[in-house]
Amino acid sequence: MSDIMHQPKTSVTSTIRIEPSSGWLTLDLRSVWAYRELLYFLAWRDVKVRYKQTVLGIAWAVIQPLITMAIFTVIFSYIGRFPSDGLPYPIFAYSGLIAWIYFATAVTQSGNSLRGDVRLIEKIYFPRLIIPLSTVITPLMDFLCSLLVLLGMMYWFGITPTWNVLFLPFFLLVALLTAFSVSLWLAPLNLMYRDIGHTIPFVIQIWMYASPLVYPVSVIPDKWQLLYSLNPMVGVIEGFRWALLGHKSTAFDMMTVSGIVVISLMWCGLIFFRRMERTFADVV
């Protein structure tokens, strides 16, 4: 009887260890690209949830700026006699509103994004940066619907788009980056301090009147123009009017200052977000 030799089987077990990054400048942006499919699904989830079980659905994306435009036209044009630099006031107001409403919606949603996805943060690992990034992408659907209405209004008022419209994606990108930069600060702070969630609508309201929505930039004295340009939305709103309506403006001059502000705010915000990210699961 022959002996049967049984050799023990050896198994190799690989262990993946996830640790928080060290150092202030470790951003690890490549991991965000690796999870780009998750970014898409989170953004699409927010789009579907936004209008789920609503009667009017996507029509709300058009109703809000139209009603706001009508109120602004009555109060600031007919009663307040605000100038509009030669443009019909409804067009002047609406062209700025579509940029502003996108920005305000993106900041409000992204500022509350981490608190809304606490269960997801607790259970699985993924780059937390994806959460606020997905929420600033979601309102783009509303923006496109509002833009179509603006094109119809331009046809009604006899305004023909020029080649300037090719620069519209650039100004929209600046609006997106501005909202994302602000969310990098608000989202982590809101996760730690609930007061931030109550403060966001108040800050947005003040910011709106500090932007050229109901009045043109030309009413700002020249000596305050540089200080006024520190508001990134000034260059964005003026850029929208220049790109869509051919409105003479100093959008690119202001965008230089606004661009520096946005880049600085986003870079510091990325560092702040990464430093706070390691504590997210502990404070929720």
LINUR-V469079 format. One record per run of one state. SS is the DSSP state (2 for helix, 1 for strand, 0 for the rest). FROM is the first residue (numbers start at 0). LEN is the number of residues. Records with the same first field share a line. If there is no record, write none. Layout:
SS = FROM-LEN / FROM-LEN
This chain:
0 = 0-29 / 34-1 / 50-6 / 79-9 / 111-1 / 116-1 / 123-5 / 138-1 / 156-6 / 192-2 / 209-7 / 219-2 / 228-3 / 245-5 / 277-2 / 283-1
2 = 29-5 / 35-15 / 56-23 / 88-23 / 112-4 / 117-6 / 128-10 / 139-17 / 162-30 / 194-15 / 216-3 / 221-7 / 231-14 / 250-27 / 279-4
